Structure formats: C-alpha cells, structure tokens
Amino acid sequence: MFKVVKNGPNRIDVDFSGKLDSDDMDIALDELFNSATNIEHGCMLFRIQHYELPTLGAIGIELSRLPEAFRFIRKFDRAAVLTNENWVKKASEIEGAFIPGLEIKAFNLDEQTDAEKWLSN
C-alpha cells in the first residue's frame, strides 16, 4: 500500500506498507511527484509499516526516474519518518546525510505529535 495525501500548502503525508513491484513503483512515484506541485521549502511525513524491499523491477523504475526524484527532493527541507522498524529508522537518517538540503529524522510510530512538531520548526 502506498498512499500520498497533501496536508496543507507545503506538506505531504505518505503511508506505506508492504512491497512494491515495478507497476506499483511507477504509480507511487507519479503520486509522489504530482503531490509536490507548487511546494517550496516543504516537509514530508512518512508512516512506514511492515516494509519489504522492492522488487528488482521496482528498483529499475526508481533508477530510471532519478532526474524527477532529484527535482522532487529539492522542494523539501525536512522529512519525518514514523516507523517501529529500527533498520528503516537508521537507513532513513543515513539517507538524509547524503541528500543536500534535506534533513531526515526518524520517530517511532506512536510519536507522530513529536514528528509533526519537529517538522513545523
């Protein structure tokens, strides 16, 4: 499951669980990129439950759309990741260290209030 909701003028919320194949990845990226229209200095809130690595086909789709992904990422300053999976928390924060201009912080699923407070600072 991958669901994107625009939550105000400069914020998007993403709910994700399960595994993405190539078709799912293409649809998910379309939703994600389209949701960022007119966003500047935005923030994202990701809720990730039961994450499974995507299929090789899905990774291929993601790689083929890297130029769009880089344009998308530049629209955001912060991303909060809500998950109870420790390896996803660590991976998210490591990813944030490699993306200039984007700060990523991970929280437990039950810390949404703290995550939203951090996003709004």
N, C-alpha and C positions, 0 to 999 in steps of 0.2 A: 504494500500500500504506500502510495506517495501522494500527498495532498498539499497544495500550496494555497495559502489564503493571504490576501493583502490586508494588513492590520494597521490601517492609518496611512498617511501620505508617504511615509518613509520607512515602513517596516513590513516585512513579510514573515509569516509563520509557516514552517514546513513540518508536517507529520510524516514519519517514515517508519516502516517496519517490513521485515521480510527480505526478499531477494529480487533484484531487478534483472530481467533479461534484456536483450537488445531493443525489442519493441517498447518495453516499459521505460527503459532509459531514454529513448528518443522522446516519448511523451512527457516524461518527468522533466527533461531539460527544456522542452518547449514551454511547459507550465512555469518553470522557474524563471527562464529568461523573459517571458512575456509579463510576468508579475512585476518585474523591475522597471517597467516603462515609467519614465518621469521621476524616478527615485535618484536623489543625490544625498550623499552622506547618510545613507540608510543603515538599518540594522536588521538582523535576521534572528529568529528564534527557531531552533531545530529541536523537535521532540523525536528521539530515536529509540525505538523499542525492538528487541529481537532482530538486530541487524545481522544480515548474512552478506558475505562478499558477493558482488555482482558476477554475472557470467562473463566469460571472455568476450562474447559478442557485445555485451553492455559496455565493457571497458573500451572496446574498439569504437563504439559510438561516442563515448565520452571524449576519447582522444581526438576523434575527427572533428569535434566541436570545440576544441580548445580556444580558438580565437574568440568565439562567442562567450565562452566561460570567462576569459580574461576581461572582456568588456563588461560583463555582468558583475564580476567581483569588484571592479573599480568603483561601482556605485555604492559600496558599503564600507562602513568604518568598523563595525562590530558585529560579531555573531556569538550568540549564546547557544550552547549545545546541552540539552537536557537528556540524560541517559543514565541508566544504572549499570551499564557495561563499562568497566574500568578501562579496557583496552580502547574503546571508542573515545572515551574522555582523553586519554593520553594521545591518541592519534590526532584528534581534533586540535588539541593545543600545539602539537608539533607542526601540524599543517599551518596553523596560524603564524608560526615563527618563520615560515618560508614564503608567506604571501605579504608583500609590502603593502602597508596601509590598512591591513585588516587585522584586527585584534579578535582572537577567538578565546572564549573561556567556557569551560565545561562545568556543569552542575548536575546533581542528582535529579531524577525525575520529580521528586517532591519539593524541589527548591525553585519552582517557577517564579514565585514572588521575588526571590533574590536575583534571579536571572533577569527579570524584567526591570528591576531597579538598576542593575548593572548596565543594561542596555540604554537606559534613559539618562545615564550620567555622561 
